[in-house]
């Protein structure tokens, strides 16, 4: 076990979510919101909602991302960062 895991609860640990947590079967409701967002951006958990994004250059490249595991731009994926 890591020292961070011994002394901090998941809500107190700040930073990117560990891949082990992202791949676990724990529901999103049990994880901190920042970790859920991090897992989705890393492409380790599926996205939710009916939002569509343009993932390519052609007009036909618009894709609904709900239910798909698509990486964010920060982690080498095609999904842009709008923040």
PDB file of N, CA, C and O in Angstrom:
ATOM      1  N   UNK A   1       0.825  -1.188   0.000  1.00  0.00           N
ATOM      2  CA  UNK A   1       0.000   0.000   0.000  1.00  0.00           C
ATOM      3  C   UNK A   1       0.866   1.247   0.000  1.00  0.00           C
ATOM      4  O   UNK A   1       1.955   1.277   0.572  1.00  0.00           O
ATOM      5  N   UNK A   2       0.363   2.243  -0.639  1.00  0.00           N
ATOM      6  CA  UNK A   2       1.079   3.505  -0.644  1.00  0.00           C
ATOM      7  C   UNK A   2       0.755   4.280   0.626  1.00  0.00           C
ATOM      8  O   UNK A   2      -0.270   4.048   1.267  1.00  0.00           O
ATOM      9  N   UNK A   3       1.632   5.190   0.976  1.00  0.00           N
ATOM     10  CA  UNK A   3       1.428   6.007   2.162  1.00  0.00           C
ATOM     11  C   UNK A   3       0.157   6.835   2.011  1.00  0.00           C
ATOM     12  O   UNK A   3      -0.591   7.008   2.974  1.00  0.00           O
ATOM     13  N   UNK A   4      -0.088   7.346   0.808  1.00  0.00           N
ATOM     14  CA  UNK A   4      -1.271   8.166   0.566  1.00  0.00           C
ATOM     15  C   UNK A   4      -2.548   7.374   0.850  1.00  0.00           C
ATOM     16  O   UNK A   4      -3.503   7.922   1.400  1.00  0.00           O
ATOM     17  N   UNK A   5      -2.572   6.100   0.483  1.00  0.00           N
ATOM     18  CA  UNK A   5      -3.740   5.275   0.697  1.00  0.00           C
ATOM     19  C   UNK A   5      -3.971   4.990   2.178  1.00  0.00           C
ATOM     20  O   UNK A   5      -5.110   4.772   2.591  1.00  0.00           O
ATOM     21  N   UNK A   6      -2.924   4.987   2.973  1.00  0.00           N
ATOM     22  CA  UNK A   6      -3.054   4.701   4.399  1.00  0.00           C
ATOM     23  C   UNK A   6      -3.658   5.865   5.172  1.00  0.00           C
ATOM     24  O   UNK A   6      -4.472   5.658   6.072  1.00  0.00           O
ATOM     25  N   UNK A   7      -3.269   7.072   4.831  1.00  0.00           N
ATOM     26  CA  UNK A   7      -3.645   8.220   5.645  1.00  0.00           C
ATOM     27  C   UNK A   7      -4.734   9.093   5.058  1.00  0.00           C
ATOM     28  O   UNK A   7      -5.355   9.858   5.796  1.00  0.00           O
ATOM     29  N   UNK A   8      -4.990   9.013   3.781  1.00  0.00           N
ATOM     30  CA  UNK A   8      -5.985   9.878   3.162  1.00  0.00           C
ATOM     31  C   UNK A   8      -7.174   9.080   2.651  1.00  0.00           C
ATOM     32  O   UNK A   8      -7.019   7.981   2.119  1.00  0.00           O
ATOM     33  N   UNK A   9      -8.339   9.637   2.817  1.00  0.00           N
ATOM     34  CA  UNK A   9      -9.521   9.041   2.200  1.00  0.00           C
ATOM     35  C   UNK A   9      -9.559   9.505   0.753  1.00  0.00           C
ATOM     36  O   UNK A   9      -8.907  10.498   0.432  1.00  0.00           O
ATOM     37  N   UNK A  10     -10.291   8.837  -0.144  1.00  0.00           N
ATOM     38  CA  UNK A  10     -10.321   9.253  -1.542  1.00  0.00           C
ATOM     39  C   UNK A  10     -10.730  10.708  -1.746  1.00  0.00           C
ATOM     40  O   UNK A  10     -10.243  11.351  -2.675  1.00  0.00           O
ATOM     41  N   UNK A  11     -11.603  11.236  -0.911  1.00  0.00           N
ATOM     42  CA  UNK A  11     -12.044  12.619  -1.076  1.00  0.00           C
ATOM     43  C   UNK A  11     -10.931  13.614  -0.744  1.00  0.00           C
ATOM     44  O   UNK A  11     -10.935  14.735  -1.253  1.00  0.00           O
ATOM     45  N   UNK A  12      -9.980  13.217   0.104  1.00  0.00           N
ATOM     46  CA  UNK A  12      -8.905  14.125   0.496  1.00  0.00           C
ATOM     47  C   UNK A  12      -7.706  14.057  -0.448  1.00  0.00           C
ATOM     48  O   UNK A  12      -6.897  14.984  -0.478  1.00  0.00           O
ATOM     49  N   UNK A  13      -7.583  12.997  -1.204  1.00  0.00           N
ATOM     50  CA  UNK A  13      -6.446  12.846  -2.112  1.00  0.00           C
ATOM     51  C   UNK A  13      -6.694  13.712  -3.346  1.00  0.00           C
ATOM     52  O   UNK A  13      -7.711  13.571  -4.025  1.00  0.00           O
ATOM     53  N   UNK A  14      -5.755  14.602  -3.621  1.00  0.00           N
ATOM     54  CA  UNK A  14      -5.918  15.537  -4.729  1.00  0.00           C
ATOM     55  C   UNK A  14      -5.013  15.106  -5.873  1.00  0.00           C
ATOM     56  O   UNK A  14      -3.903  14.624  -5.649  1.00  0.00           O
ATOM     57  N   UNK A  15      -5.489  15.282  -7.092  1.00  0.00           N
ATOM     58  CA  UNK A  15      -4.697  14.965  -8.264  1.00  0.00           C
ATOM     59  C   UNK A  15      -5.433  13.997  -9.162  1.00  0.00           C
ATOM     60  O   UNK A  15      -6.610  13.702  -8.956  1.00  0.00           O
ATOM     61  N   UNK A  16      -4.725  13.510 -10.157  1.00  0.00           N
ATOM     62  CA  UNK A  16      -5.324  12.567 -11.102  1.00  0.00           C
ATOM     63  C   UNK A  16      -5.671  11.269 -10.390  1.00  0.00           C
ATOM     64  O   UNK A  16      -4.965  10.829  -9.483  1.00  0.00           O
ATOM     65  N   UNK A  17      -6.758  10.672 -10.814  1.00  0.00           N
ATOM     66  CA  UNK A  17      -7.211   9.425 -10.198  1.00  0.00           C
ATOM     67  C   UNK A  17      -6.275   8.283 -10.583  1.00  0.00           C
ATOM     68  O   UNK A  17      -5.843   8.206 -11.733  1.00  0.00           O
ATOM     69  N   UNK A  18      -5.958   7.402  -9.650  1.00  0.00           N
ATOM     70  CA  UNK A  18      -5.130   6.243  -9.968  1.00  0.00           C
ATOM     71  C   UNK A  18      -5.863   5.307 -10.936  1.00  0.00           C
ATOM     72  O   UNK A  18      -7.078   5.138 -10.843  1.00  0.00           O
ATOM     73  N   UNK A  19      -5.136   4.720 -11.838  1.00  0.00           N
ATOM     74  CA  UNK A  19      -5.740   3.828 -12.834  1.00  0.00           C
ATOM     75  C   UNK A  19      -6.429   2.640 -12.177  1.00  0.00           C
ATOM     76  O   UNK A  19      -7.434   2.142 -12.683  1.00  0.00           O
ATOM     77  N   UNK A  20      -5.893   2.191 -11.062  1.00  0.00           N
ATOM     78  CA  UNK A  20      -6.488   1.050 -10.349  1.00  0.00           C
ATOM     79  C   UNK A  20      -7.916   1.383  -9.904  1.00  0.00           C
ATOM     80  O   UNK A  20      -8.808   0.540  -9.991  1.00  0.00           O
ATOM     81  N   UNK A  21      -8.124   2.593  -9.436  1.00  0.00           N
ATOM     82  CA  UNK A  21      -9.451   3.029  -9.005  1.00  0.00           C
ATOM     83  C   UNK A  21     -10.372   3.185 -10.212  1.00  0.00           C
ATOM     84  O   UNK A  21     -11.547   2.824 -10.154  1.00  0.00           O
ATOM     85  N   UNK A  22      -9.842   3.715 -11.288  1.00  0.00           N
ATOM     86  CA  UNK A  22     -10.654   3.929 -12.490  1.00  0.00           C
ATOM     87  C   UNK A  22     -11.146   2.614 -13.090  1.00  0.00           C
ATOM     88  O   UNK A  22     -12.261   2.541 -13.605  1.00  0.00           O
ATOM     89  N   UNK A  23     -10.318   1.585 -13.021  1.00  0.00           N
ATOM     90  CA  UNK A  23     -10.685   0.289 -13.602  1.00  0.00           C
ATOM     91  C   UNK A  23     -11.525  -0.565 -12.652  1.00  0.00           C
ATOM     92  O   UNK A  23     -12.042  -1.611 -13.045  1.00  0.00           O
ATOM     93  N   UNK A  24     -11.658  -0.122 -11.413  1.00  0.00           N
ATOM     94  CA  UNK A  24     -12.401  -0.911 -10.428  1.00  0.00           C
ATOM     95  C   UNK A  24     -13.896  -0.884 -10.737  1.00  0.00           C
ATOM     96  O   UNK A  24     -14.358  -0.104 -11.570  1.00  0.00           O
ATOM     97  N   UNK A  25     -14.631  -1.736 -10.060  1.00  0.00           N
ATOM     98  CA  UNK A  25     -16.075  -1.814 -10.280  1.00  0.00           C
ATOM     99  C   UNK A  25     -16.850  -0.896  -9.348  1.00  0.00           C
ATOM    100  O   UNK A  25     -18.076  -0.978  -9.277  1.00  0.00           O
ATOM    101  N   UNK A  26     -16.155  -0.030  -8.637  1.00  0.00           N
ATOM    102  CA  UNK A  26     -16.835   0.914  -7.746  1.00  0.00           C
ATOM    103  C   UNK A  26     -17.674   1.870  -8.576  1.00  0.00           C
ATOM    104  O   UNK A  26     -17.188   2.379  -9.587  1.00  0.00           O
ATOM    105  N   UNK A  27     -18.911   2.132  -8.189  1.00  0.00           N
ATOM    106  CA  UNK A  27     -19.757   3.048  -8.954  1.00  0.00           C
ATOM    107  C   UNK A  27     -19.252   4.489  -8.849  1.00  0.00           C
ATOM    108  O   UNK A  27     -18.551   4.846  -7.902  1.00  0.00           O
ATOM    109  N   UNK A  28     -19.616   5.299  -9.829  1.00  0.00           N
ATOM    110  CA  UNK A  28     -19.194   6.698  -9.845  1.00  0.00           C
ATOM    111  C   UNK A  28     -19.674   7.452  -8.614  1.00  0.00           C
ATOM    112  O   UNK A  28     -19.026   8.402  -8.175  1.00  0.00           O
ATOM    113  N   UNK A  29     -20.799   7.037  -8.059  1.00  0.00           N
ATOM    114  CA  UNK A  29     -21.355   7.737  -6.896  1.00  0.00           C
ATOM    115  C   UNK A  29     -20.485   7.580  -5.652  1.00  0.00           C
ATOM    116  O   UNK A  29     -20.593   8.388  -4.729  1.00  0.00           O
ATOM    117  N   UNK A  30     -19.632   6.569  -5.603  1.00  0.00           N
ATOM    118  CA  UNK A  30     -18.756   6.363  -4.445  1.00  0.00           C
ATOM    119  C   UNK A  30     -17.410   7.068  -4.592  1.00  0.00           C
ATOM    120  O   UNK A  30     -16.651   7.143  -3.625  1.00  0.00           O
ATOM    121  N   UNK A  31     -17.101   7.579  -5.766  1.00  0.00           N
ATOM    122  CA  UNK A  31     -15.818   8.241  -6.003  1.00  0.00           C
ATOM    123  C   UNK A  31     -15.992   9.756  -5.971  1.00  0.00           C
ATOM    124  O   UNK A  31     -17.076  10.258  -6.267  1.00  0.00           O
ATOM    125  N   UNK A  32     -14.939  10.490  -5.616  1.00  0.00           N
ATOM    126  CA  UNK A  32     -15.014  11.949  -5.689  1.00  0.00           C
ATOM    127  C   UNK A  32     -15.233  12.404  -7.140  1.00  0.00           C
ATOM    128  O   UNK A  32     -14.760  11.763  -8.078  1.00  0.00           O
ATOM    129  N   UNK A  33     -15.941  13.496  -7.306  1.00  0.00           N
ATOM    130  CA  UNK A  33     -16.285  13.984  -8.646  1.00  0.00           C
ATOM    131  C   UNK A  33     -15.042  14.260  -9.491  1.00  0.00           C
ATOM    132  O   UNK A  33     -15.049  14.020 -10.698  1.00  0.00           O
ATOM    133  N   UNK A  34     -13.982  14.759  -8.868  1.00  0.00           N
ATOM    134  CA  UNK A  34     -12.772  15.060  -9.633  1.00  0.00           C
ATOM    135  C   UNK A  34     -12.120  13.782 -10.156  1.00  0.00           C
ATOM    136  O   UNK A  34     -11.550  13.774 -11.247  1.00  0.00           O
ATOM    137  N   UNK A  35     -12.206  12.699  -9.373  1.00  0.00           N
ATOM    138  CA  UNK A  35     -11.650  11.427  -9.828  1.00  0.00           C
ATOM    139  C   UNK A  35     -12.475  10.851 -10.966  1.00  0.00           C
ATOM    140  O   UNK A  35     -11.913  10.281 -11.902  1.00  0.00           O
ATOM    141  N   UNK A  36     -13.790  10.985 -10.907  1.00  0.00           N
ATOM    142  CA  UNK A  36     -14.650  10.483 -11.984  1.00  0.00           C
ATOM    143  C   UNK A  36     -14.316  11.224 -13.278  1.00  0.00           C
ATOM    144  O   UNK A  36     -14.194  10.606 -14.336  1.00  0.00           O
ATOM    145  N   UNK A  37     -14.169  12.541 -13.193  1.00  0.00           N
ATOM    146  CA  UNK A  37     -13.816  13.332 -14.372  1.00  0.00           C
ATOM    147  C   UNK A  37     -12.438  12.937 -14.900  1.00  0.00           C
ATOM    148  O   UNK A  37     -12.238  12.858 -16.112  1.00  0.00           O
ATOM    149  N   UNK A  38     -11.495  12.692 -14.004  1.00  0.00           N
ATOM    150  CA  UNK A  38     -10.151  12.287 -14.402  1.00  0.00           C
ATOM    151  C   UNK A  38     -10.174  10.921 -15.089  1.00  0.00           C
ATOM    152  O   UNK A  38      -9.491  10.718 -16.093  1.00  0.00           O
ATOM    153  N   UNK A  39     -10.952   9.995 -14.554  1.00  0.00           N
ATOM    154  CA  UNK A  39     -11.063   8.653 -15.149  1.00  0.00           C
ATOM    155  C   UNK A  39     -11.642   8.737 -16.557  1.00  0.00           C
ATOM    156  O   UNK A  39     -11.178   8.048 -17.466  1.00  0.00           O
ATOM    157  N   UNK A  40     -12.653   9.578 -16.736  1.00  0.00           N
ATOM    158  CA  UNK A  40     -13.264   9.745 -18.057  1.00  0.00           C
ATOM    159  C   UNK A  40     -12.262  10.359 -19.034  1.00  0.00           C
ATOM    160  O   UNK A  40     -12.182   9.942 -20.190  1.00  0.00           O
ATOM    161  N   UNK A  41     -11.502  11.343 -18.573  1.00  0.00           N
ATOM    162  CA  UNK A  41     -10.521  11.983 -19.436  1.00  0.00           C
ATOM    163  C   UNK A  41      -9.391  11.033 -19.826  1.00  0.00           C
ATOM    164  O   UNK A  41      -8.846  11.130 -20.926  1.00  0.00           O
ATOM    165  N   UNK A  42      -9.042  10.119 -18.927  1.00  0.00           N
ATOM    166  CA  UNK A  42      -8.005   9.133 -19.226  1.00  0.00           C
ATOM    167  C   UNK A  42      -8.527   8.020 -20.129  1.00  0.00           C
ATOM    168  O   UNK A  42      -7.745   7.209 -20.626  1.00  0.00           O
ATOM    169  N   UNK A  43      -9.834   7.976 -20.343  1.00  0.00           N
ATOM    170  CA  UNK A  43     -10.423   6.947 -21.190  1.00  0.00           C
ATOM    171  C   UNK A  43     -10.604   5.620 -20.479  1.00  0.00           C
ATOM    172  O   UNK A  43     -10.705   4.582 -21.132  1.00  0.00           O
ATOM    173  N   UNK A  44     -10.647   5.631 -19.152  1.00  0.00           N
ATOM    174  CA  UNK A  44     -10.766   4.402 -18.384  1.00  0.00           C
ATOM    175  C   UNK A  44     -12.197   4.138 -17.904  1.00  0.00           C
ATOM    176  O   UNK A  44     -12.511   3.027 -17.477  1.00  0.00           O
ATOM    177  N   UNK A  45     -13.055   5.144 -17.972  1.00  0.00           N
ATOM    178  CA  UNK A  45     -14.481   4.995 -17.656  1.00  0.00           C
ATOM    179  C   UNK A  45     -15.281   5.603 -18.787  1.00  0.00           C
ATOM    180  O   UNK A  45     -14.846   6.560 -19.428  1.00  0.00           O
ATOM    181  N   UNK A  46     -16.451   5.042 -19.026  1.00  0.00           N
ATOM    182  CA  UNK A  46     -17.264   5.543 -20.131  1.00  0.00           C
ATOM    183  C   UNK A  46     -17.904   6.874 -19.766  1.00  0.00           C
ATOM    184  O   UNK A  46     -18.178   7.153 -18.598  1.00  0.00           O
ATOM    185  N   UNK A  47     -18.131   7.672 -20.770  1.00  0.00           N
ATOM    186  CA  UNK A  47     -18.740   8.983 -20.587  1.00  0.00           C
ATOM    187  C   UNK A  47     -20.250   8.846 -20.555  1.00  0.00           C
ATOM    188  O   UNK A  47     -20.803   7.846 -21.013  1.00  0.00           O
ATOM    189  N   UNK A  48     -20.913   9.852 -20.014  1.00  0.00           N
ATOM    190  CA  UNK A  48     -22.368   9.823 -19.930  1.00  0.00           C
ATOM    191  C   UNK A  48     -22.942  11.062 -20.622  1.00  0.00           C
ATOM    192  O   UNK A  48     -22.227  12.033 -20.868  1.00  0.00           O
ATOM    193  N   UNK A  49     -24.220  11.016 -20.928  1.00  0.00           N
ATOM    194  CA  UNK A  49     -24.889  12.156 -21.542  1.00  0.00           C
ATOM    195  C   UNK A  49     -25.014  12.003 -23.043  1.00  0.00           C
ATOM    196  O   UNK A  49     -24.470  11.070 -23.634  1.00  0.00           O
ATOM    197  N   UNK A  50     -25.735  12.924 -23.651  1.00  0.00           N
ATOM    198  CA  UNK A  50     -25.977  12.850 -25.096  1.00  0.00           C
ATOM    199  C   UNK A  50     -25.227  13.943 -25.851  1.00  0.00           C
ATOM    200  O   UNK A  50     -25.597  14.277 -26.977  1.00  0.00           O
ATOM    201  N   UNK A  51     -24.189  14.498 -25.254  1.00  0.00           N
ATOM    202  CA  UNK A  51     -23.384  15.537 -25.889  1.00  0.00           C
ATOM    203  C   UNK A  51     -22.622  14.962 -27.071  1.00  0.00           C
ATOM    204  O   UNK A  51     -22.066  13.867 -26.987  1.00  0.00           O
ATOM    205  N   UNK A  52     -22.598  15.703 -28.171  1.00  0.00           N
ATOM    206  CA  UNK A  52     -21.834  15.248 -29.328  1.00  0.00           C
ATOM    207  C   UNK A  52     -20.663  16.194 -29.564  1.00  0.00           C
ATOM    208  O   UNK A  52     -20.751  17.395 -29.306  1.00  0.00           O
ATOM    209  N   UNK A  53     -19.574  15.633 -30.056  1.00  0.00           N
ATOM    210  CA  UNK A  53     -18.361  16.404 -30.334  1.00  0.00           C
ATOM    211  C   UNK A  53     -17.861  16.069 -31.725  1.00  0.00           C
ATOM    212  O   UNK A  53     -18.092  14.974 -32.238  1.00  0.00           O
ATOM    213  N   UNK A  54     -17.172  17.027 -32.327  1.00  0.00           N
ATOM    214  CA  UNK A  54     -16.530  16.800 -33.604  1.00  0.00           C
ATOM    215  C   UNK A  54     -15.149  16.222 -33.331  1.00  0.00           C
ATOM    216  O   UNK A  54     -14.303  16.886 -32.732  1.00  0.00           O
ATOM    217  N   UNK A  55     -14.918  14.992 -33.765  1.00  0.00           N
ATOM    218  CA  UNK A  55     -13.650  14.330 -33.468  1.00  0.00           C
ATOM    219  C   UNK A  55     -12.719  14.273 -34.669  1.00  0.00           C
ATOM    220  O   UNK A  55     -11.618  13.731 -34.568  1.00  0.00           O
ATOM    221  N   UNK A  56     -13.130  14.809 -35.782  1.00  0.00           N
ATOM    222  CA  UNK A  56     -12.289  14.815 -36.968  1.00  0.00           C
ATOM    223  C   UNK A  56     -12.498  16.093 -37.751  1.00  0.00           C
ATOM    224  O   UNK A  56     -13.129  17.030 -37.261  1.00  0.00           O
ATOM    225  N   UNK A  57     -11.971  16.138 -38.969  1.00  0.00           N
ATOM    226  CA  UNK A  57     -12.067  17.348 -39.780  1.00  0.00           C
ATOM    227  C   UNK A  57     -13.293  17.379 -40.680  1.00  0.00           C
ATOM    228  O   UNK A  57     -13.756  18.454 -41.061  1.00  0.00           O
ATOM    229  N   UNK A  58     -13.820  16.214 -41.020  1.00  0.00           N
ATOM    230  CA  UNK A  58     -14.958  16.187 -41.934  1.00  0.00           C
ATOM    231  C   UNK A  58     -16.247  16.540 -41.199  1.00  0.00           C
ATOM    232  O   UNK A  58     -16.328  16.359 -39.984  1.00  0.00           O
ATOM    233  N   UNK A  59     -17.258  17.038 -41.911  1.00  0.00           N
ATOM    234  CA  UNK A  59     -18.534  17.381 -41.270  1.00  0.00           C
ATOM    235  C   UNK A  59     -19.259  16.161 -40.705  1.00  0.00           C
ATOM    236  O   UNK A  59     -20.128  16.306 -39.844  1.00  0.00           O
ATOM    237  N   UNK A  60     -18.918  14.972 -41.172  1.00  0.00           N
ATOM    238  CA  UNK A  60     -19.582  13.751 -40.713  1.00  0.00           C
ATOM    239  C   UNK A  60     -18.901  13.156 -39.485  1.00  0.00           C
ATOM    240  O   UNK A  60     -19.263  12.064 -39.047  1.00  0.00           O
ATOM    241  N   UNK A  61     -17.928  13.855 -38.929  1.00  0.00           N
ATOM    242  CA  UNK A  61     -17.170  13.299 -37.817  1.00  0.00           C
ATOM    243  C   UNK A  61     -17.794  13.609 -36.461  1.00  0.00           C
ATOM    244  O   UNK A  61     -17.172  13.363 -35.428  1.00  0.00           O
ATOM    245  N   UNK A  62     -19.010  14.144 -36.449  1.00  0.00           N
ATOM    246  CA  UNK A  62     -19.682  14.446 -35.184  1.00  0.00           C
ATOM    247  C   UNK A  62     -20.185  13.150 -34.556  1.00  0.00           C
ATOM    248  O   UNK A  62     -20.909  12.379 -35.185  1.00  0.00           O
ATOM    249  N   UNK A  63     -19.783  12.924 -33.290  1.00  0.00           N
ATOM    250  CA  UNK A  63     -20.069  11.663 -32.610  1.00  0.00           C
ATOM    251  C   UNK A  63     -20.654  11.950 -31.228  1.00  0.00           C
ATOM    252  O   UNK A  63     -20.169  12.829 -30.515  1.00  0.00           O
ATOM    253  N   UNK A  64     -21.694  11.210 -30.853  1.00  0.00           N
ATOM    254  CA  UNK A  64     -22.203  11.290 -29.480  1.00  0.00           C
ATOM    255  C   UNK A  64     -21.267  10.480 -28.597  1.00  0.00           C
ATOM    256  O   UNK A  64     -20.983   9.316 -28.882  1.00  0.00           O
ATOM    257  N   UNK A  65     -20.792  11.097 -27.530  1.00  0.00           N
ATOM    258  CA  UNK A  65     -19.772  10.455 -26.704  1.00  0.00           C
ATOM    259  C   UNK A  65     -20.349   9.659 -25.540  1.00  0.00           C
ATOM    260  O   UNK A  65     -19.595   8.975 -24.847  1.00  0.00           O
ATOM    261  N   UNK A  66     -21.641   9.720 -25.302  1.00  0.00           N
ATOM    262  CA  UNK A  66     -22.256   8.985 -24.202  1.00  0.00           C
ATOM    263  C   UNK A  66     -22.072   7.486 -24.356  1.00  0.00           C
ATOM    264  O   UNK A  66     -22.350   6.924 -25.416  1.00  0.00           O
ATOM    265  N   UNK A  67     -21.601   6.838 -23.294  1.00  0.00           N
ATOM    266  CA  UNK A  67     -21.409   5.395 -23.298  1.00  0.00           C
ATOM    267  C   UNK A  67     -20.118   4.925 -23.928  1.00  0.00           C
ATOM    268  O   UNK A  67     -19.876   3.721 -24.010  1.00  0.00           O
ATOM    269  N   UNK A  68     -19.278   5.853 -24.378  1.00  0.00           N
ATOM    270  CA  UNK A  68     -18.015   5.481 -25.025  1.00  0.00           C
ATOM    271  C   UNK A  68     -16.835   5.872 -24.141  1.00  0.00           C
ATOM    272  O   UNK A  68     -16.907   6.829 -23.371  1.00  0.00           O
ATOM    273  N   UNK A  69     -15.763   5.120 -24.267  1.00  0.00           N
ATOM    274  CA  UNK A  69     -14.524   5.439 -23.558  1.00  0.00           C
ATOM    275  C   UNK A  69     -13.619   6.193 -24.524  1.00  0.00           C
ATOM    276  O   UNK A  69     -12.884   5.582 -25.300  1.00  0.00           O
ATOM    277  N   UNK A  70     -13.675   7.521 -24.476  1.00  0.00           N
ATOM    278  CA  UNK A  70     -12.886   8.366 -25.368  1.00  0.00           C
ATOM    279  C   UNK A  70     -11.948   9.211 -24.514  1.00  0.00           C
ATOM    280  O   UNK A  70     -12.383   9.868 -23.568  1.00  0.00           O
ATOM    281  N   UNK A  71     -10.663   9.191 -24.849  1.00  0.00           N
ATOM    282  CA  UNK A  71      -9.675   9.968 -24.108  1.00  0.00           C
ATOM    283  C   UNK A  71      -9.803  11.450 -24.419  1.00  0.00           C
ATOM    284  O   UNK A  71     -10.213  11.843 -25.512  1.00  0.00           O
ATOM    285  N   UNK A  72      -9.444  12.263 -23.433  1.00  0.00           N
ATOM    286  CA  UNK A  72      -9.364  13.695 -23.616  1.00  0.00           C
ATOM    287  C   UNK A  72      -8.041  14.079 -24.267  1.00  0.00           C
ATOM    288  O   UNK A  72      -7.114  13.270 -24.323  1.00  0.00           O
ATOM    289  N   UNK A  73      -7.954  15.300 -24.752  1.00  0.00           N
ATOM    290  CA  UNK A  73      -6.762  15.798 -25.448  1.00  0.00           C
ATOM    291  C   UNK A  73      -5.509  15.709 -24.575  1.00  0.00           C
ATOM    292  O   UNK A  73      -4.423  15.423 -25.079  1.00  0.00           O
ATOM    293  N   UNK A  74      -5.651  15.951 -23.277  1.00  0.00           N
ATOM    294  CA  UNK A  74      -4.508  15.932 -22.353  1.00  0.00           C
ATOM    295  C   UNK A  74      -3.850  14.555 -22.294  1.00  0.00           C
ATOM    296  O   UNK A  74      -2.643  14.457 -22.075  1.00  0.00           O
ATOM    297  N   UNK A  75      -4.623  13.500 -22.486  1.00  0.00           N
ATOM    298  CA  UNK A  75      -4.117  12.132 -22.408  1.00  0.00           C
ATOM    299  C   UNK A  75      -3.936  11.503 -23.783  1.00  0.00           C
ATOM    300  O   UNK A  75      -3.879  10.279 -23.892  1.00  0.00           O
ATOM    301  N   UNK A  76      -3.844  12.309 -24.829  1.00  0.00           N
ATOM    302  CA  UNK A  76      -3.558  11.796 -26.153  1.00  0.00           C
ATOM    303  C   UNK A  76      -4.769  11.368 -26.960  1.00  0.00           C
ATOM    304  O   UNK A  76      -4.624  10.639 -27.941  1.00  0.00           O
ATOM    305  N   UNK A  77      -5.951  11.800 -26.574  1.00  0.00           N
ATOM    306  CA  UNK A  77      -7.152  11.440 -27.292  1.00  0.00           C
ATOM    307  C   UNK A  77      -7.662  12.581 -28.176  1.00  0.00           C
ATOM    308  O   UNK A  77      -7.085  13.669 -28.184  1.00  0.00           O
ATOM    309  N   UNK A  78      -8.732  12.334 -28.910  1.00  0.00           N
ATOM    310  CA  UNK A  78      -9.250  13.339 -29.836  1.00  0.00           C
ATOM    311  C   UNK A  78     -10.213  14.348 -29.222  1.00  0.00           C
ATOM    312  O   UNK A  78     -10.506  15.366 -29.849  1.00  0.00           O
ATOM    313  N   UNK A  79     -10.712  14.096 -28.019  1.00  0.00           N
ATOM    314  CA  UNK A  79     -11.736  14.953 -27.431  1.00  0.00           C
ATOM    315  C   UNK A  79     -11.115  16.253 -26.932  1.00  0.00           C
ATOM    316  O   UNK A  79     -10.220  16.215 -26.087  1.00  0.00           O
ATOM    317  N   UNK A  80     -11.568  17.404 -27.433  1.00  0.00           N
ATOM    318  CA  UNK A  80     -10.958  18.682 -27.048  1.00  0.00           C
ATOM    319  C   UNK A  80     -11.281  19.078 -25.619  1.00  0.00           C
ATOM    320  O   UNK A  80     -12.262  18.618 -25.034  1.00  0.00           O
ATOM    321  N   UNK A  81     -10.436  19.943 -25.065  1.00  0.00           N
ATOM    322  CA  UNK A  81     -10.628  20.476 -23.715  1.00  0.00           C
ATOM    323  C   UNK A  81     -11.215  21.878 -23.862  1.00  0.00           C
ATOM    324  O   UNK A  81     -10.608  22.744 -24.492  1.00  0.00           O
ATOM    325  N   UNK A  82     -12.382  22.098 -23.289  1.00  0.00           N
ATOM    326  CA  UNK A  82     -13.075  23.382 -23.429  1.00  0.00           C
ATOM    327  C   UNK A  82     -12.924  24.290 -22.222  1.00  0.00           C
ATOM    328  O   UNK A  82     -13.575  25.334 -22.163  1.00  0.00           O
ATOM    329  N   UNK A  83     -12.086  23.928 -21.257  1.00  0.00           N
ATOM    330  CA  UNK A  83     -11.967  24.762 -20.063  1.00  0.00           C
ATOM    331  C   UNK A  83     -11.059  25.951 -20.286  1.00  0.00           C
ATOM    332  O   UNK A  83     -10.855  26.752 -19.373  1.00  0.00           O
TER     333      UNK A  83
END
